[in-house]
Amino acid sequence: MDLWLLAVGKLRPAYRDACDDYLRRLGRRAKVHEVEVREAARAPTRAVQQADEAGRLRARMPDRARVIALAREGKGWSSADLARRVARWETESRPVVFLIGGSTGLDPGLVAEADERWSLGPLTLPHELARVVVTEQLYRAGTMLRGEPYHKGR
């Protein structure tokens, strides 16, 4: 499976360490790419900032990819829901891209273009923590599919 995390901004050290741990674990069984694009922090408005960042994200997307936008207005998935999706995506033979916005979120147009929208819930999370949650949940989904004991849910 070819997984891509396309994210706006760089992670601070504590988040970087946590994310790297899950990326290393994920990398044992999937080809994982993490691409960070520069945040457009100096843009005059939020809309301009999101549009600039969306252009950078689009430029880094692999061809024919299934695109999943992390967005508050998306659907919440349980860990089991994500595992079922991962199992289905593995059979599609196309890259799966997770788009993670920066401090102002993703451009609404980019979110609308995505194949799916995933909400991590109604809480407001720092975008850095959201990236850690996504990598952990992808790792958890893989362990669930392989019947490994990491997932302690029912």
C-alpha positions, -999 to 999 in steps of 0.1 A, spaced: 0 0 0 12 35 -9 3 60 18 9 97 16 6 123 44 5 157 28 6 183 55 9 220 59 37 231 82 65 215 101 61 196 134 77 208 166 100 183 182 76 165 206 51 160 178 79 151 154 91 123 177 56 108 181 48 110 144 81 95 135 75 66 158 42 57 141 56 64 106 84 39 114 59 13 125 37 19 95 67 17 72 72 -20 80 42 -29 61 34 0 38 52 25 17 47 57 35 55 92 23 53 123 45 54 156 26 53 189 44 45 221 25 53 256 37 26 274 56 15 307 39 16 326 72 22 360 56 -9 359 34 -31 389 39 -63 369 46 -72 334 57 -88 326 23 -56 336 5 -35 316 29 -57 285 24 -56 289 -14 -18 292 -14 -14 262 7 -39 242 -14 -18 249 -45 13 236 -27 -6 205 -16 -20 198 -51 14 201 -66 27 173 -44 -2 148 -49 7 116 -68 -13 108 -99 -45 87 -96 -46 91 -58 -75 85 -36 -76 117 -16 -88 119 20 -92 154 34 -91 159 72 -119 182 78 -142 191 107 -172 187 83 -162 152 74 -175 119 88 -161 105 120 -147 70 116 -141 45 144 -108 26 143 -127 -4 129 -143 18 102 -108 30 92 -95 -6 92 -123 -16 68 -114 13 45 -77 5 46 -85 -31 36 -106 -18 7 -79 7 -3 -52 -20 -4 -71 -37 -32 -74 -6 -53 -37 -4 -63 -37 34 -61 -19 58 -37 -40 70 -7 -33 106 3 -43 122 36 -45 160 34 -38 177 67 -42 215 68 -22 240 88 -34 263 116 -62 277 95 -74 244 81 -77 232 45 -90 253 16 -128 246 12 -123 239 -26 -96 213 -18 -118 197 7 -147 196 -18 -124 179 -44 -114 151 -21 -128 116 -25 -136 114 12 -136 137 42 -126 124 76 -133 142 108 -113 134 139 -143 147 159 -158 179 172 -128 189 193 -105 216 181 -70 199 178 -37 216 169 -29 205 133 3 190 146 -15 167 170 -40 158 143 -11 145 122 0 123 151 -35 110 156 -38 101 118 -5 82 118 -14 63 150 -48 54 137 -33 42 104 -9 20 124 -38 8 145 -59 -1 115 -30 -22 101 -26 -41 134 -63 -47 135 -63 -62 99 -34 -85 108 -50 -96 141 -21 -82 162 -27 -73 199 -20 -36 197 -57 -27 193 -75 -34 226 -110 -25 214 -138 -49 211 
